[in-house]
Amino acid sequence: MPENNINNMPNNNEGQNNTSAGGITPPGGGIHYDKIEIPQEYYNQKAQAESDRIEKERQYEIELQESKEANKRLSSIAFSSLLSAIIIFVGFYISYQVKDIAMLAIPVVLVIITIMSSLKSKKESVYHTSVLVGGMCAAVLAYVMCLLKESTSEYWMHFAISCAIAGSVGYIICSIIHAVIANRENIKALGYIGILLFFVAIIGGPYYFYKKNPEEIYKFIFMKTTEVKAETEFEFIVKTLKNRYGIDFECQTTRVKTNVQKGRRLSQRICTPKDNAEQEVIVQSLAYNEGANQYIIIDNYLDVVNHATNIMKQVGGTKTNFYIYPKENCTFIGDCAECDEYYANYANEIDVNKQYAASSKINYENYLNQDAKEIINNGEFKYIIAITGVYDANTTNLDGIIENTLSYLNSQGLKNKYGYVISINTSSDGGDTQKEIYKVTGEASSDQTFKDPKVVVKK
């Protein structure tokens, strides 16, 4: 009989436990874990991603560094441009207002800074570029002043043009100097010859024209007149008139009247402007230093308006004298009329050295486009009026005459910037003999009108 093997078979639970505990896998049963192979493409993609990340970080660092360098360069240009603008603007202002020689400081300072910057920063130097930007900034500032200050617009326009020229020429000069210092290994012999010729031209050209016509070049650059150099009295007269009015005159070489005034030879001749041959101008030349051909030139080209006739009609006098006394240089414009200011400044007005200095440098070109009233109103003149008639200090309304005179001056649009003097004289013989019976003075007023007369003489 077959054996009963039921009791000999392992318990199911026991077998399961053994399997679990002992890790015994029944033959032909359970799960098999095979080794998984990762494709090489995965590693390639991972390596590429890491490489891209590193490249992006490197690129970012480069861009960040370039941005910092660009900002630094921009800041350097801005600072250098501001410095150049200040140098150019201040240099021109000092040369025009204080001392001519200050203009030479502009190129000297710009070149020195360019050399220092090029030696320090080599090819990274940007100062030569800043000279151009600074010059343009200074020109813009001067042009704004031109728009704001109409009375001196011509001056500021010339200022603006000068700054622009200084910036442009300065840029060329400083660029050449920078190239010689920072990039000289690339400059050939021919390049050095070109540089030398450039500097010869930029220095020799202006010097040549200055020697040929110093007065015109000096006026063009500095907007001032300079002392005339001449070989004859006639040449001195013509050059002085050209300096004074900016136009050419033709003067007589014959029919010249000559006399002696306080020990000095005084000549008088007729001159005419080339653009108006019918206008005769009386020109006097007072000897100052004849050995050096130096003269004091006095002319009547600017004819100041005479209101005497109209004032006489206004007040009913038999004779009226109307004078205007300028704040300075009455020998050359206006009248050296008797007033307190003239007496106080008398020593200067008759000083031949001061007269010669004024004669050589005064410039009235701006007056040529103005009528007589504008000339008076734009300057500072004291009005001196002497009214003569058959008056009686006891019966004539002298205050009324004064008020009528002031009313006339105001009605003509004349400006009171320096005060006035009005005197009333009585005469019984038409003015040959006269006696002052009333006199008033007035100060310059804030609204530039004629008012508030103060009595100083009353008979």
Buried (B, 14 or more C-beta within 10 A) or exposed (E): EEEEEEEEEEEEEEEEEBBEEEEEEEEEEEEEEEEEEEEEEEEEEEEEEEEEEEEEEEEEEEEEEEEEEEEEEEEBBEEBBBBBBEBBBBBBBBBBEEEBEBBEBBBEBBBEBBBEBBEEBEEEBBBBBBBBBBBBBBBBBBBEBBEEEEEEBEBBBBBBEBBBEBBBBBBBBBBBBBBBBBEEEEBEEEBEEEBEEEEEEEEEEEEEEBEEEBBBBBBEBBBEBBBBEBEEBBEBBBBBBBBBBBBEBEBBEEEBEEEEEEEBBBBBBBBBBEEEEEEBBEBBBBBBEEEEBBBBBBBEBBEBBBBBEBBBEBBEBBBBBBBBBBBBBBBBBBBBBBBEBBEEBEEEBEEBEBBBBBBBBBBBBBBEEBEBBBBBBBBBBBBBBBBBBBBEEEEBEBEEBBBBBBEBBBEBEBBBBBBBBBBBBBBEEEBEEBEEBBBBBBEBBEEEBBEEBEEEEEE
